[in-house]
Each structure stands twice: as structure tokens, then as C-alpha cells.
Amino acid sequence: MKKNIIKIICILLVFISVEGKAQQKNNEAPNVFLITLDGVRWQEVFKGIDTVLLNNKEYTDNAKLLKEKFVGNSETENRKKLMPFFWSTIVQKGQLYGNREKGSDMNLTNTMVFSYPGYNEILTGKADDEHINSNNKAYNPNITVLEKLNATSTYKGKVAAFGSWDVFPFIINDKRSGVPVNAGYMDTTGNLTEIEKFLNESQRQAPIIWESVRLDVYTHHYAKEYIKKNQPKIVYIAYGETDDFAHGGLFDFYIKSLNNTDGLIADLWDYVQSNPFYKDNTYFIITTDHGRGVGASKESLWTGHGSKVKDADQTWMAIIGPNIKPMGEISKKSQVYTNQVVPIIEKITELKIQNTTDQFILDLFIK
């Protein structure tokens, strides 16, 4: 009897040891935070505030305030005033792509040039103009990298998504993928923290500017509370205000929202670097679903985008993480595409579903 008990105990100890080692290995696997800023132009990212639109009374109500906050003595100073996290932390420790004036081009591959097709391209690595050609709430037939990672032993149950736009459950296909998505004005559920209770109670008490897009501060804090509680390893956060303010021709709000979003990303990065679970093992990939027009002319109106708007397919990307070469702003002649975000994530996570042989992607990383 004693021998049998000892044998059972030994088996249990071996099982616990194996399980513990597997869990440790999974925890050591890289974490990826994919972050998108809806409809943000490369011009603002790399040049700072657009002084032409700033001085256009049709789009800017309080030019004096914007000038005081975001206009310096050069474009280099302007962009740092507008996006200080990008032009301090990321430029020093990561890489930024998309400054076309320095030869770094980044473009969409889908020809729709609006949100659902853009997010499908970012999340699946492929354009699908045949099936993804509207912003309707239709479940995505394509499999996203979030779904692929959620199907692996390393990342299963450790993937989550948060979006300001209420179409994201359909883009990510939460029903099929099993990836939890909190988007639009959805409440969070389960064992709630006090902050989550407050967010649920207050998100519809705050001004509702758009019924389909909530304020980004709510998306941000829903994501941050979930991260604190659950320690997900793959997180997608989709901020949305910038595009909607731009569509409304509200340049003041577009600029202030972009500046605020930069601050939200900085807040998340600071949290990640202060948390032992994430510190020095987490990558941030930041990009946009599409560009937009560049001026006030009919064929390139800054408020719009789409296949008929000149240059609206121009995008950008920032990436920072433990094994990323600290190259800063890319100024050599190069062409990258939005559909390369997925292979980058696959390279980081060692997801072998696609063979990452793209030299651009290989060159991102420290050998």
C-alpha cells in the first residue's frame, strides 16, 4: 500500500514539474501588443501639425491654442510636441517607417482604402477586395493572426482585443476565433475591478459623439485593466477617434486626439516596463488602417479616404521591442506594405504557419 502511495506521489510530482516547466516556457514566450490609430496620416507622424490646415478657419476653430501647444521652430520640433512618445522613446529604441520625404514608403495593398479592408489586411496579412469591400458588420471569413496564435499551445487563452469601433467583433470574428473582443460600447463582464465597474457605469454617461465609436480613453482603460488582471500575451488595441474627428472636418479635435493617443500608448508602455511579466519581453507594433487626403482640394480632401482619394493608401509603422534594432527613423530608400505586419508578428512569436523569408522583416531584428 505504501509503495503504491509513493508511486502515485512520484507520478504527481513529475506531472507537476512538467506542467510547471511548460507554463514557465509559455510565460517566457514573447508578448506582442498590436496597436492601431484609425486614419492617422504619415504627415502628422513625421512632420507634426499641418500648418496649412491649422490656418484654415473652415477646419480649425482655435488656431491660437494649437499653435501654442504644437508649433515649434521646425518640423522636427513640431512632431515631438505632437507625439512625444514616438519622438523620444520609439525613435531612440525602435524603428519608424513611412516618411516618404526621406524615401521610406509604406502603402496598403488593398484597393478599398477604408477601415474594414485595412484592418483585415493588418490582421490577416492579405488584402481581400473580393470579400472585404464594405464596413458592414459581417463576420470576417479570413483567419487573423490573433486567431492563429489563440490556436497554439503557447498563446491559447492569452489573446485579447479592444477597439473603439463596434465592428471589431466581426473583423476578428470573435465567435469562430474564440478571441475575447471588447469594442464599441460593450461593457466588460466577470469578476470586475472597481475601475471596470466605473468604466461600465460611465462610458455612456460621457458625451456620445458617435453611436458606433466610443471615446478612446474607455478602450484604453478597459484594455489596461484586463492586462493587469489576466496578463494576456497577445493584445490588440484599436483606437478610433482620430478618423471620426477627421471625417467631421474637426482639425482641432483630430490633432488633440492624436496627441492624447500618443500619451495613452506611452502610459501602456510605462506599465509594461514596470511589470515583471512584460518587462523586456514585449513588442509594440503601431500602425494605421489607411491614410487620407492631404489638403482641401476635391481630389485629395484631408477629411476623406478611399480608392478615389489621392495618396490615401499611404501608411506608416512604428515598432519597438527587446530584439528590434534601434535604427530610429528609417531614411533609406525602401518600400514596405501594411500586409507585412502579420509576418513580423509571426517572426516574433515563432508562428510557423507562414514562412518568414522577407529580407525586410529579417533585417528588423538584432541578429
C-alpha positions, 0 to 999 in steps of 0.5 A: 500500500505504501509503495503504491502511495509513493508511486502515485506521489512520484507520478504527481510530482513529475506531472507537476514539474512538467506542467510547471516547466511548460507554463514557465516556457509559455510565460517566457514566450514573447508578448506582442501588443498590436496597436492601431490609430484609425486614419492617422496620416504619415504627415502628422507622424513625421512632420507634426501639425499641418500648418496649412490646415491649422490656418484654415478657419473652415477646419480649425476653430482655435488656431491660437491654442494649437499653435501654442501647444504644437508649433515649434521652430521646425518640423522636427520640433513640431512632431515631438510636441505632437507625439512625444512618445514616438519622438523620444522613446520609439525613435531612440529604441525602435524603428519608424517607417513611412516618411516618404520625404526621406524615401521610406514608403509604406502603402496598403495593398488593398484597393478599398482604402477604408477601415474594414479592408485595412484592418483585415489586411493588418490582421490577416496579412492579405488584402481581400477586395473580393470579400472585404469591400464594405464596413458592414458588420459581417463576420470576417471569413479570413483567419487573423493572426490573433486567431492563429496564435489563440490556436497554439499551445503557447498563446491559447487563452492569452489573446485579447482585443479592444477597439473603439469601433463596434465592428471589431467583433466581426473583423476578428470574428470573435465567435469562430476565433474564440478571441475575447473582443471588447469594442464599441460600447460593450461593457466588460463582464466577470469578476470586475475591478472597481475601475471596470465597474466605473468604466461600465457605469460611465462610458455612456454617461460621457458625451456620445459623439458617435453611436458606433465609436466610443471615446478612446480613453474607455478602450484604453482603460478597459484594455489596461485593466484586463492586462493587469488582471489576466496578463494576456500575451497577445493584445490588440488595441484599436483606437478610433477617434482620430478618423471620426474627428477627421471625417467631421472636418474637426482639425482641432479635435483630430490633432488633440486626439492624436496627441492624447493617443500618443500619451495613452500608448506611452502610459501602456508602455510605462506599465509594461516596463514596470511589470515583471511579466512584460518587462523586456519581453514585449513588442509594440507594433503601431500602425494605421488602417489607411491614410487620407487626403492631404489638403482641401482640394476635391481630389485629395480632401484631408477629411476623406479616404478611399480608392478615389482619394489621392495618396490615401493608401499611404501608411506608416509603422512604428515598432519597438521591442527587446530584439528590434534594432534601434535604427530610429527613423528609417531614411533609406530608400525602401518600400514596405506594405501594411500586409507585412505586419502579420509576418513580423508578428509571426517572426516574433512569436515563432508562428510557423504557419507562414514562412518568414523569408522577407529580407525586410522583416529579417533585417528588423531584428538584432541578429 
